Amino acid sequence: MEIVRLERSQTLEASKILSDAFSRDPVVGHFLTDNDTEKLNALQTIAEKIIYYCESHRHIYTTSDSVKGIAMWLPPEASSFSLSDLLQMASSGVLTIPFYMRWDRMLEAFSFLIEEALQRGQRREPHWYLAMLGVGSQYQGQGIGGQLLQPILERADREKMPCYLETSTEGAVRFYQRLGFEILHVGNVGNLPYWTMKRIPKAV
């Protein structure tokens, strides 16, 4: 299976796949309504805004035959959080994401979103950041997630760059550990754990 960059024309298709992939994520579910239809609609809108934010860096990857999964990366030059990053987040609509979540948890969502961005900006070393990885439920278990990550993992190894990510399930932690990531920090949101992970570049 060939891994290619996502085309802008595929944004809608990609957002639907991501909506499906994250519909059972515990931390995502904490912030969204319990109504399944409303949850999927909100997730699709959120995914579109994250795609708009990341696409300027041109490191969104998918499968060549059809969109079965998506990996979105922010490159080393986006490692430091600055005013221009904040403006880009605003123009893409990322800062409006909490408004698609439960009203009684909106402030918590804002705090989590800003804390995550600030933590990324405080990492002094240049690095690749995995903003989002999702595979459609009907395609999971086929090794697609690992393949989607390979272009940047291989590039990070060549350039001797670390990679960072956050994830919110133990199964995902084990998946990333198999790819060389190690647990860096365990945090909590709404009494639910999430893991910050780091991958040291391998010798080429």
trRosetta pair geometry for C-beta under 8 A, 3 or more apart (Angstrom, degrees):
i j d omega theta_ij theta_ji phi_ij phi_ji
1 63 5.7 -34 175 -143 119 106
1 64 6.9 177 -177 25 68 96
1 65 7.3 -81 -139 0 90 109
1 144 7.1 -44 95 -112 163 82
1 147 6.1 53 79 156 114 166
2 63 7.4 112 76 -162 54 58
2 64 3.9 20 76 -17 102 142
2 65 8.0 117 44 -29 89 75
3 61 5.3 19 174 -180 105 120
3 62 7.4 166 -154 84 67 22
3 63 6.6 -49 -105 -101 58 47
3 64 7.1 -113 -78 -35 11 89
3 147 5.7 -173 -59 148 124 92
3 148 6.0 166 -128 -111 128 45
3 150 6.7 152 16 55 159 103
3 151 5.9 -145 106 -33 132 115
4 61 6.9 156 84 -150 25 73
4 62 6.4 -32 68 67 74 71
4 63 7.5 50 26 169 85 12
4 64 4.8 90 -7 -90 120 82
5 58 6.5 -6 -148 -175 142 79
5 59 7.7 -80 -120 -119 102 24
5 60 6.4 81 -161 72 73 64
5 61 6.1 -58 -102 -99 43 58
5 62 7.6 42 164 22 15 80
6 10 5.3 -126 -167 76 85 125
6 11 7.6 98 154 -78 120 56
6 14 5.8 31 -146 -74 140 151
6 51 7.6 -87 111 -148 151 114
6 55 7.6 -92 85 -111 110 98
6 60 4.2 -49 28 113 121 107
6 61 6.6 -151 -25 -102 86 7
6 62 4.7 82 -82 -8 87 117
6 67 7.5 55 -121 -110 100 113
6 70 6.4 25 -69 -129 140 105
7 10 4.8 93 62 0 79 105
8 11 5.9 -9 -172 -33 49 111
8 55 6.8 80 -95 -164 86 151
10 13 5.0 -59 -165 49 71 114
10 14 5.4 75 135 -29 89 104
10 62 6.8 -123 130 31 152 165
10 67 5.6 151 -175 -61 121 133
11 14 5.7 -60 -145 39 27 111
11 15 6.2 27 159 -22 65 107
11 48 6.2 73 163 -132 107 83
11 51 5.4 152 -139 123 95 151
11 52 7.7 49 -142 -62 139 74
11 55 7.9 -38 -94 -67 113 146
12 15 5.8 -54 -147 34 28 110
12 16 6.7 29 154 -19 62 104
12 48 7.6 12 -97 -99 49 113
13 16 5.9 -56 -155 32 31 112
13 17 6.7 30 150 -17 64 105
13 66 8.0 -112 171 -177 142 81
13 67 4.6 130 130 33 114 146
14 17 5.7 -55 -152 35 35 111
14 18 6.3 31 153 -15 68 107
14 47 7.2 -157 122 150 79 120
14 51 6.2 113 99 -97 131 146
14 60 7.7 37 -159 163 162 129
14 62 6.5 -101 -101 -83 111 140
14 67 5.3 -115 -81 -161 66 148
14 70 5.0 78 -157 -70 106 145
15 18 5.7 -53 -144 40 33 110
15 19 6.2 42 153 -26 65 104
15 44 4.7 83 145 -162 105 72
15 45 7.7 67 -178 -63 135 16
15 47 4.0 151 -139 96 76 116
15 48 4.5 1 -99 -62 147 78
15 51 6.5 -95 -71 -9 93 140
16 19 5.5 -49 -147 32 31 116
16 20 6.6 30 154 -15 62 104
16 44 5.9 13 -88 -117 51 115
17 20 5.9 -57 -154 38 31 109
17 21 6.2 29 151 -21 66 110
17 67 5.5 -134 -26 134 147 105
17 68 7.1 151 -136 -180 143 15
17 69 6.5 -156 159 -100 136 31
17 70 6.2 127 89 -10 126 106
17 134 6.3 147 128 113 86 110
17 135 7.5 -46 171 -159 110 23
17 136 4.6 -74 -143 -66 90 96
18 21 5.4 -54 -140 38 33 113
18 22 6.1 9 167 0 69 112
18 43 7.0 -157 116 156 81 99
18 44 7.6 132 73 -112 89 50
18 47 3.8 146 86 -128 135 143
18 70 5.9 -45 -64 44 103 129
18 132 6.6 19 -135 160 130 134
18 134 4.4 112 -120 61 66 154
19 22 6.7 -70 -141 47 21 92
19 23 6.4 46 155 -57 60 98
19 40 5.1 81 162 -161 121 70
19 41 7.9 48 -148 -67 144 12
19 43 3.8 128 -132 105 79 109
19 44 4.1 -18 -66 -67 143 72
19 47 5.7 -110 -53 -4 75 141
20 23 5.8 -35 -150 -8 29 121
20 40 7.3 26 -76 -133 56 107
20 134 7.9 134 72 164 69 123
20 136 5.4 29 87 -134 136 71
20 137 5.4 -111 157 -8 110 98
21 69 7.3 92 -81 -125 146 80
21 134 3.2 140 86 -171 157 106
21 135 5.7 122 -112 54 127 33
21 136 6.1 -84 -62 -86 92 29
21 137 6.8 -173 -93 -48 51 68
21 140 8.0 140 -122 -66 88 116
22 25 4.6 -28 -161 -3 72 127
22 28 5.0 74 167 -9 107 175
22 43 5.7 -178 79 -152 109 130
22 47 7.7 170 23 -71 134 113
22 134 5.9 -62 -38 -108 90 134
23 28 7.9 -98 -110 104 15 134
23 29 8.0 65 172 -77 40 97
23 36 7.7 46 -169 -151 124 81
23 39 6.3 102 -140 125 87 117
23 40 6.0 -3 -102 -90 123 81
23 43 6.3 -108 -82 -9 72 170
24 29 7.2 -4 -159 -50 25 129
25 28 3.9 59 83 20 114 116
25 29 6.2 175 84 -16 56 88
25 168 5.8 76 -173 72 99 125
25 169 6.9 -115 -133 -36 70 114
26 29 5.6 -58 -143 39 28 114
26 30 6.6 41 154 -33 62 98
26 168 5.9 -147 57 142 88 114
26 169 6.6 128 9 -81 106 87
26 192 5.2 -168 131 -153 115 142
27 30 5.5 -40 -154 17 35 119
27 31 7.4 19 154 -8 59 102
27 168 4.0 -101 -1 -144 123 159
27 189 5.8 62 -140 70 107 122
27 190 7.4 149 -133 44 66 115
27 192 5.3 -174 -86 107 74 136
27 194 5.6 31 -70 -73 153 117
28 31 6.4 -71 -165 39 34 101
28 32 6.3 7 153 -5 71 121
28 43 7.1 52 173 -106 132 110
28 168 7.5 163 -14 58 78 155
29 32 5.9 -74 -136 46 34 100
29 39 7.5 9 -118 -145 71 138
30 105 7.2 -163 142 -170 79 165
30 189 6.7 152 84 118 157 96
30 190 4.3 158 -171 66 144 161
30 192 5.8 -139 -54 6 145 144
31 98 7.9 -92 -172 -129 129 66
31 101 4.2 -39 161 -148 98 131
31 102 6.1 -157 -179 18 45 94
31 105 5.4 -145 -127 110 65 134
31 108 7.5 -151 -105 94 96 105
31 109 5.1 95 -139 -90 130 114
31 190 7.8 -153 -57 -27 70 149
32 38 7.8 173 175 114 99 88
32 39 4.8 93 144 -126 132 89
32 42 5.6 170 -133 83 115 145
32 43 7.1 -8 -101 -56 159 89
32 100 7.9 -12 -111 129 91 80
32 101 5.8 -87 -83 -131 55 72
32 102 6.5 167 -132 -30 11 90
33 38 4.7 -13 71 100 142 126
33 39 5.6 -139 69 -67 79 80
33 42 7.1 129 19 -7 99 147
33 102 6.2 144 -68 -79 60 88
34 39 7.4 -23 -165 -51 8 125
35 38 4.0 48 88 24 116 113
35 39 6.2 173 84 -20 56 87
36 39 5.6 -56 -145 34 27 114
36 40 6.5 24 160 -17 64 105
37 40 6.0 -56 -150 35 29 107
37 41 6.5 27 153 -17 64 108
38 41 5.7 -55 -147 38 33 112
38 42 6.2 33 155 -19 66 107
39 42 5.9 -57 -148 38 29 109
39 43 6.2 28 155 -19 65 109
40 43 5.6 -54 -144 38 30 113
40 44 6.3 34 156 -23 64 104
41 44 5.8 -53 -150 32 29 111
41 45 6.7 27 153 -15 62 105
42 45 5.8 -57 -153 37 33 110
42 46 6.2 32 152 -19 67 108
42 100 4.4 154 -151 164 97 107
42 101 7.1 122 179 -79 142 47
43 46 5.6 -54 -145 38 32 113
43 47 6.1 35 155 -22 66 106
44 47 5.7 -52 -147 35 30 112
44 48 6.5 35 153 -23 62 103
45 48 5.7 -51 -152 30 32 114
45 49 6.7 29 153 -17 64 104
45 100 5.6 -169 85 -115 128 157
46 49 5.9 -59 -155 35 32 109
46 50 6.6 28 152 -16 67 106
46 97 5.2 72 -127 -137 94 101
46 100 5.8 -152 -60 76 96 147
47 50 5.8 -56 -148 38 33 109
47 51 6.3 38 152 -22 66 105
47 132 7.5 154 -131 177 81 164
47 134 7.9 -61 -121 28 128 155
48 51 5.6 -54 -151 35 31 114
48 52 6.5 33 152 -20 65 104
49 52 5.6 -48 -148 34 34 113
49 53 6.5 36 151 -21 63 104
49 92 5.8 116 -172 141 72 88
49 93 4.1 -107 -129 93 113 105
49 94 5.3 159 148 -81 109 52
49 96 7.1 -140 -125 60 157 93
49 97 6.1 -161 81 -75 149 93
50 53 5.5 -52 -149 35 35 114
50 54 6.2 20 157 -9 68 111
50 72 6.7 130 141 86 105 171
50 92 7.9 80 -103 144 17 131
50 94 6.4 85 -89 -107 56 101
50 97 7.9 47 -53 -86 89 135
50 131 6.4 175 -178 147 114 123
50 132 5.8 76 140 -22 146 146
51 54 6.1 -66 -142 45 28 101
51 55 5.8 38 161 -42 67 107
51 60 6.5 59 -141 -117 81 159
51 70 7.9 -40 -96 174 108 154
51 72 6.9 -127 -103 -95 58 142
52 55 6.1 -43 -135 15 24 115
52 92 4.1 164 109 -153 103 95
52 93 6.4 48 67 32 144 103
52 94 7.8 -155 74 -48 97 86
53 56 7.7 -64 171 13 30 101
53 88 6.5 105 -145 141 79 95
53 89 6.1 26 -125 -112 126 56
53 92 3.8 140 -75 118 72 169
53 93 7.8 -123 -52 53 96 65
53 94 4.7 36 -66 -51 143 128
53 131 7.9 -162 94 -168 113 159
54 57 5.9 -62 -174 37 59 109
54 59 7.1 -91 171 65 102 76
54 60 5.7 109 115 -65 118 109
54 72 4.5 36 144 -171 172 119
54 73 7.5 120 -163 60 124 29
54 74 6.5 -106 -125 -73 92 79
54 131 5.5 -154 -86 50 134 158
54 132 7.7 -123 -30 24 157 107
55 58 7.0 44 -179 -75 51 45
55 60 6.0 -35 -98 -4 68 135
56 88 7.0 -103 32 -152 152 128
57 73 7.4 -120 113 97 131 68
57 74 5.9 118 20 -130 175 55
57 75 5.4 -174 -170 2 122 101
57 78 6.2 -46 -94 -31 141 142
59 72 7.1 104 103 -161 76 48
59 73 4.1 -66 129 67 125 99
59 74 7.3 170 63 -84 129 17
59 75 5.9 138 -17 -52 150 94
59 152 6.6 73 -171 -81 121 125
60 70 6.4 -9 -175 -168 94 102
60 71 7.2 170 -154 85 47 49
60 72 4.8 -5 -109 -106 85 78
60 73 7.6 -168 -77 24 43 66
61 70 7.0 150 78 -155 49 51
61 71 4.7 -8 56 56 101 96
61 72 7.9 -168 22 -73 66 37
61 73 7.8 27 -3 -1 103 105
61 148 5.3 156 102 -163 115 80
61 151 5.9 166 -92 30 153 134
61 152 7.7 -144 -15 -19 139 103
62 67 5.1 -34 -170 -122 140 77
62 68 7.4 139 -173 38 86 59
62 69 6.6 172 -137 81 68 49
62 70 5.3 -20 -88 -98 92 70
62 71 7.8 -178 -70 20 46 68
62 148 7.2 2 -109 -123 27 111
63 66 6.6 3 91 68 108 44
63 67 6.6 148 47 -124 85 26
63 68 4.5 7 21 29 144 102
63 69 6.3 71 -21 38 107 78
63 144 6.5 -45 -64 -149 129 116
63 147 7.8 55 -93 101 93 127
63 148 7.5 -68 -55 -82 77 96
65 68 7.8 28 66 -22 92 113
67 70 6.9 6 -165 -59 103 96
67 136 8.0 104 123 -32 73 123
68 135 6.4 7 140 -152 79 83
68 136 5.6 -101 -165 22 55 112
68 139 4.3 139 -172 -111 109 173
68 144 5.6 -98 114 -149 121 159
69 133 7.5 18 172 -176 110 72
69 134 6.2 -164 -151 102 77 47
69 135 3.6 -22 -98 -104 123 71
69 136 6.4 -125 -71 1 67 71
69 139 6.3 -133 -42 95 99 136
69 144 4.8 140 5 134 142 123
69 145 6.2 -124 -173 -82 161 58
69 148 5.3 -106 108 -53 118 147
70 132 6.9 8 107 111 102 103
70 133 7.3 -164 95 -138 55 39
70 134 5.7 6 51 55 86 84
70 148 7.1 134 172 -155 9 147
71 130 6.9 -53 -167 -143 93 100
71 132 7.4 -179 -147 95 35 58
71 133 4.8 8 -111 -109 78 87
71 145 7.8 119 -71 -154 109 58
71 148 3.9 152 -21 147 122 111
71 149 5.6 -178 -125 -77 159 59
71 152 7.5 -146 132 12 131 125
72 130 7.4 109 79 -167 56 56
72 131 4.4 -56 106 65 105 107
72 132 4.5 24 39 50 115 90
72 133 7.5 -151 25 -66 66 51
73 128 5.6 -17 -167 -173 120 103
73 129 6.7 141 -161 74 65 48
73 130 5.8 -37 -101 -103 75 52
73 131 6.6 173 -107 6 17 89
73 152 5.0 148 -69 -90 166 163
74 78 4.2 -98 175 86 105 138
74 79 7.8 152 124 -71 107 46
74 120 8.0 43 72 -178 147 143
74 128 7.2 156 78 -161 53 53
74 129 4.4 -10 55 60 102 104
74 131 5.6 87 -22 -45 97 112
75 78 5.6 94 59 12 62 100
75 128 6.3 -27 -128 -111 40 76
76 79 5.3 -12 -165 -32 50 117
76 126 3.7 40 -164 177 115 106
76 127 6.0 126 -108 33 79 15
76 128 6.4 -46 -54 -62 72 58
76 159 8.0 -127 -24 132 142 143
76 161 5.9 -101 -69 -138 126 141
77 126 7.6 10 -62 -141 37 115
78 85 6.9 119 -157 -104 84 116
78 129 7.2 -102 94 29 106 119
79 120 7.3 -140 -161 162 51 84
79 121 7.6 127 145 -119 53 43
79 123 6.4 -96 -175 84 103 100
79 125 7.6 -100 -174 104 154 41
79 126 5.0 -155 -12 -131 157 52
79 127 5.5 108 -112 38 122 70
79 129 7.2 149 -106 -26 65 115
80 85 8.0 -160 106 -27 55 140
80 121 5.6 62 -163 -148 43 78
81 85 5.2 -108 -149 66 58 154
81 86 7.6 71 177 -48 89 84
81 117 5.6 111 -117 159 143 87
81 118 6.3 -104 47 -108 164 39
81 120 6.2 102 -50 86 112 88
81 121 2.6 -66 11 -80 106 134
81 122 7.9 -16 18 -29 115 56
82 85 5.0 109 51 3 63 99
82 86 7.3 -119 106 -2 40 88
82 121 7.6 162 -36 -132 51 126
83 86 5.5 -52 -151 35 38 114
83 87 6.4 39 150 -19 68 103
84 87 5.5 -50 -147 36 35 113
84 88 6.3 37 151 -20 65 104
85 88 5.6 -54 -149 36 32 112
85 89 6.4 36 151 -21 65 103
85 117 7.6 164 134 -169 128 118
85 121 7.6 -171 57 -86 161 119
86 89 5.6 -50 -149 34 32 113
86 90 6.5 33 151 -20 64 104
87 90 5.6 -53 -150 35 33 112
87 91 6.3 29 154 -17 67 106
88 91 5.8 -54 -142 39 32 107
88 92 6.2 25 160 -14 65 110
89 92 6.1 -62 -145 41 26 106
89 94 4.3 -79 -161 61 79 123
89 95 5.3 91 135 -42 100 94
89 117 7.5 -12 -78 -113 157 151
90 93 7.9 42 175 -66 28 22
90 94 7.6 -70 -59 48 21 81
90 95 5.2 -7 -98 10 60 136
93 96 5.0 -50 -170 33 73 116
93 97 7.6 108 138 -50 75 71
94 97 5.9 -15 -172 -25 47 114
94 113 7.8 169 154 -170 93 131
95 113 7.8 146 -122 131 52 146
96 99 5.1 -39 -178 24 75 121
96 100 7.5 71 134 -19 80 95
97 100 6.1 -61 -165 31 45 108
97 101 7.3 42 144 -23 69 107
97 109 7.3 -137 110 158 90 122
97 113 6.6 149 67 -98 124 150
98 101 5.3 -58 -157 28 48 119
98 106 4.9 100 162 -156 111 76
98 109 3.9 151 -119 102 99 123
98 110 5.0 -22 -56 -60 164 74
98 113 6.6 -114 -51 -7 105 141
99 106 7.1 41 -89 -132 43 121
101 105 6.1 -84 140 84 116 98
101 106 6.1 154 79 -96 102 65
101 109 4.9 133 58 -69 160 163
102 105 4.5 47 78 29 106 103
102 106 7.1 -138 93 -48 51 69
103 106 5.6 -19 -151 -27 37 117
105 108 4.7 -52 -168 45 75 120
105 109 5.8 84 130 -30 83 97
105 190 7.4 4 -138 -82 134 126
106 109 5.5 -54 -149 34 33 113
106 110 6.4 35 153 -19 66 102
107 110 5.6 -48 -148 34 35 113
107 111 6.3 35 153 -19 65 105
108 111 5.7 -54 -149 37 31 112
108 112 6.3 31 153 -20 65 107
108 189 7.3 130 168 -166 109 95
108 190 6.9 82 162 -60 149 94
109 112 5.7 -54 -145 36 30 110
109 113 6.2 30 156 -19 65 108
110 113 5.9 -59 -148 37 28 110
110 114 6.2 18 159 -11 65 111
111 114 6.1 -61 -145 42 27 105
111 115 6.0 28 158 -21 65 112
112 115 5.8 -55 -141 38 26 111
112 116 6.3 29 158 -21 62 107
112 189 5.4 47 -106 -123 132 139
113 116 6.0 -56 -152 33 26 111
113 117 6.6 22 153 -15 62 108
114 117 5.7 -56 -149 38 34 110
114 118 6.1 31 155 -18 68 108
115 118 5.8 -57 -144 39 30 109
115 119 6.2 33 156 -21 65 105
116 119 5.9 -52 -147 34 28 111
116 120 6.6 29 153 -19 61 105
116 166 6.6 -75 -136 -9 116 158
117 120 5.7 -55 -154 34 32 112
117 121 6.4 28 151 -16 65 108
118 121 5.5 -57 -148 39 35 111
118 122 6.3 35 154 -24 67 106
119 122 5.7 -56 -146 33 31 112
119 123 7.3 42 153 -31 60 93
119 196 7.3 -101 148 -106 145 149
120 123 6.3 -46 -164 12 35 111
120 129 5.9 35 -142 -114 123 155
120 164 7.1 170 -120 96 83 144
123 127 6.1 -37 126 18 137 134
123 164 6.7 -132 -63 -42 172 158
125 162 6.4 55 109 27 132 122
126 161 6.3 -65 112 -130 92 107
127 161 5.9 155 -125 176 45 94
127 162 4.7 -36 -119 78 110 84
127 163 6.3 161 -179 -100 97 24
127 164 5.5 57 135 -7 142 103
128 152 5.5 160 -172 173 157 120
128 155 7.8 107 -65 88 149 104
128 156 5.2 -93 7 -86 136 121
128 161 5.7 90 -15 125 93 125
128 162 7.5 -158 32 102 74 42
128 163 4.5 -25 73 -109 100 82
128 164 7.4 172 88 23 51 66
129 163 7.4 167 -85 -161 26 64
129 164 5.1 -19 -111 67 74 95
129 165 7.0 145 -165 -81 58 56
130 133 5.9 -14 176 -31 121 108
130 149 7.4 -14 -107 -119 132 106
130 152 7.9 158 -84 89 88 150
130 163 6.5 48 -27 176 99 108
130 164 7.2 -154 18 93 78 45
130 165 3.9 -11 54 -93 113 113
133 145 6.0 82 162 -150 120 96
133 148 6.5 148 -143 96 101 132
133 149 6.8 -6 -112 -69 140 103
133 165 7.8 -9 -1 -142 117 144
135 139 5.3 -116 171 89 101 103
135 140 5.1 131 102 -86 118 74
135 144 5.0 129 -124 84 134 119
135 145 5.0 -92 -30 -64 132 89
135 148 7.5 -164 -75 -8 99 143
136 139 4.7 66 66 18 91 106
136 140 7.2 -141 91 -34 44 80
137 140 5.8 -34 -148 -2 35 118
139 142 5.7 -71 179 24 68 130
139 144 5.5 7 146 2 114 154
140 144 7.6 -99 -105 38 36 112
140 145 7.7 26 -128 -29 74 114
143 146 5.4 -51 -168 42 70 114
143 147 6.0 72 137 -24 84 104
144 147 5.6 -60 -150 39 35 112
144 148 6.2 39 154 -26 70 104
145 148 5.8 -54 -151 29 29 113
145 149 6.9 21 155 -14 62 107
145 175 6.7 -6 107 177 144 138
146 149 6.0 -62 -155 35 33 108
146 150 6.9 52 150 -46 64 95
146 175 7.7 -135 -66 -177 92 97
146 178 7.8 -54 -99 100 126 114
146 179 6.4 -170 -126 -83 92 118
147 150 5.7 -35 -156 -2 38 121
149 152 6.4 -74 -171 51 57 96
149 153 5.3 51 142 -24 90 118
149 179 6.5 6 100 -150 151 156
150 153 5.5 -61 -131 43 32 110
150 154 5.7 30 171 -19 71 109
151 154 6.3 -63 -151 38 20 107
151 155 6.4 16 154 -15 60 112
152 155 5.3 -53 -141 41 37 112
152 156 5.9 43 156 -24 68 103
152 163 7.2 109 132 -104 109 132
153 156 5.7 -50 -145 34 29 113
153 157 6.6 32 152 -21 61 103
153 163 6.9 -49 -103 -29 69 157
153 179 6.7 -96 -111 179 153 113
153 180 7.6 127 -154 41 123 128
153 199 7.3 -46 -127 127 94 158
154 157 5.7 -51 -152 32 32 113
154 158 6.6 31 151 -17 64 104
155 158 5.6 -54 -150 37 35 111
155 159 6.0 12 159 -1 69 113
155 161 7.8 -10 121 39 76 122
156 159 6.1 -66 -138 52 27 97
156 160 7.8 -134 166 41 56 2
156 161 4.4 -101 -146 71 77 92
156 162 7.1 24 -174 -174 123 3
156 163 5.3 -30 -123 -49 169 105
156 199 7.3 70 118 98 152 116
156 201 5.4 -146 140 -100 84 101
157 160 7.4 23 -175 -75 28 41
157 201 4.9 157 -112 -163 46 92
157 202 4.9 -21 -123 55 117 79
157 203 7.7 -13 -168 67 100 5
157 204 5.2 124 141 -65 103 98
158 204 5.5 51 -95 -58 57 157
159 201 7.5 -132 75 -112 57 154
160 201 4.8 -172 -139 72 41 159
161 201 5.9 94 50 -59 34 130
162 198 5.8 -5 178 -171 123 98
162 199 6.2 159 -163 78 69 56
162 200 5.9 -29 -109 -106 95 42
162 201 6.3 -107 -77 -27 46 83
163 181 7.3 -78 88 -94 104 98
163 198 7.1 153 80 -157 50 50
163 199 4.2 0 53 48 99 110
164 184 7.6 -34 -130 10 94 154
164 196 6.9 -10 -167 -174 100 90
164 197 7.0 155 -154 84 52 51
164 198 5.4 -16 -99 -101 73 73
164 199 7.8 -151 -66 18 32 74
165 176 6.7 -141 66 -126 137 150
165 181 6.9 -41 37 -127 112 150
165 196 7.5 171 89 -152 40 51
165 197 5.4 -14 62 58 85 96
166 194 5.7 26 -180 159 105 117
166 195 6.8 162 -153 83 58 46
166 196 5.3 -29 -97 -97 80 64
166 197 7.5 157 -96 14 29 77
167 172 4.1 -143 176 118 138 132
167 173 6.1 -179 87 -67 129 64
167 176 6.5 -176 -7 -15 153 142
167 194 6.8 178 90 -162 30 80
167 195 5.4 -17 62 59 80 96
167 197 6.7 -1 13 0 106 122
168 172 7.1 38 49 42 42 142
168 192 6.9 32 -166 142 111 114
168 193 7.2 159 -149 100 65 57
168 194 4.4 -34 -98 -109 82 89
168 195 7.3 -178 -84 16 32 74
169 172 4.5 92 63 5 89 102
169 173 7.1 -147 98 -8 48 83
170 173 5.3 -47 -150 30 38 117
170 174 6.6 38 152 -18 67 100
171 174 5.9 -54 -154 35 33 109
171 175 6.5 37 148 -22 65 105
172 175 5.3 -50 -148 34 37 117
172 176 6.3 30 157 -14 69 104
173 176 6.1 -60 -149 41 28 104
173 177 6.3 34 152 -25 64 107
173 183 6.8 15 -154 -78 117 106
173 195 5.3 58 -95 34 113 163
173 197 7.1 169 -131 -67 74 136
174 177 5.5 -51 -145 33 32 116
174 178 6.8 38 154 -23 62 99
175 178 6.1 -56 -162 27 30 111
175 179 7.2 15 146 -7 61 108
176 179 5.5 -61 -155 42 42 108
176 181 3.9 -27 153 46 101 139
176 197 5.4 84 127 115 146 167
176 199 7.8 -118 176 -62 97 111
177 180 7.8 146 -172 8 31 7
177 181 5.9 -88 -83 69 38 77
177 182 7.1 72 -118 -94 80 44
177 183 8.0 -18 -83 -34 106 82
177 197 8.0 -113 -68 -143 66 140
179 199 7.0 -43 117 -105 90 139
180 199 4.8 73 108 -144 96 106
180 200 7.3 -115 162 51 108 64
180 202 6.5 -88 -128 -49 157 112
181 197 4.2 46 168 156 122 125
181 198 6.5 147 -152 74 78 21
181 199 4.5 -58 -89 -68 67 92
182 197 6.4 162 76 -157 28 83
182 198 6.0 -29 59 65 81 75
182 199 7.3 138 8 -91 71 45
182 200 7.6 10 10 -6 118 95
183 186 6.7 7 -177 -54 122 90
183 195 5.5 -69 -127 -162 96 118
183 196 7.6 93 -163 74 59 52
183 197 5.8 -49 -100 -102 40 82
184 195 8.0 118 41 174 66 77
184 196 4.7 -65 69 106 105 93
184 197 5.9 159 3 -118 93 22
184 198 4.6 71 -55 -7 129 107
185 195 7.3 154 83 -159 52 50
185 196 4.1 13 52 44 97 117
186 193 5.7 -19 -173 -159 101 112
186 194 7.5 159 -156 79 55 38
186 195 5.6 -22 -104 -103 70 71
186 196 7.7 -141 -67 21 28 75
187 193 7.2 138 79 -154 40 59
187 194 5.4 -21 67 62 90 87
187 195 7.9 176 24 -86 72 23
187 196 7.0 54 -6 -19 107 101
188 191 6.2 2 -177 -118 119 20
188 192 6.5 142 -155 66 71 34
188 193 5.8 -41 -96 -96 72 50
188 194 7.3 158 -98 16 22 76
189 192 5.8 -33 71 61 67 89
189 194 6.2 13 10 -5 107 121
